[in-house]
Amino acid sequence: MKIDKKLISDLAKLAKLNFDEKSSKAMENDLKKIIGFVNKLSEIDTDNVDPLIYLSEEINVLRKDNLTSNLSQQEALKNAPKKDSDYILVPKVIKK
């Protein structure tokens, strides 16, 4: 793969980024280094290496769930700053 000014320009356009000349050159150099690292990885002989499913051999030790007393609906509503009947009102976070 040839890393050149045009490729950097095309990638920047796809990512909706704008680079000045200095930044474009820096990106070109960085991308060349990254491709070099990836090419080195492809040279490694992995024929006798078992696939890695997990990063460690640790096993999750899960505890048994125990029921505890929780707030009743009325207690929760009593603590709510804003409420409407049986519901807690929260600020709108999604725009239409």
Secondary structure, 3 states (H helix, E strand, C coil): CCCCHHHHHHHHHHCCCCCCHHHHHHHHHHHHHHHHHHHHHHCCCCCCCCCCCCCCCCCCCCCCCCCCCCCCHHHHHHHCCCEECCEECCCCCCCC
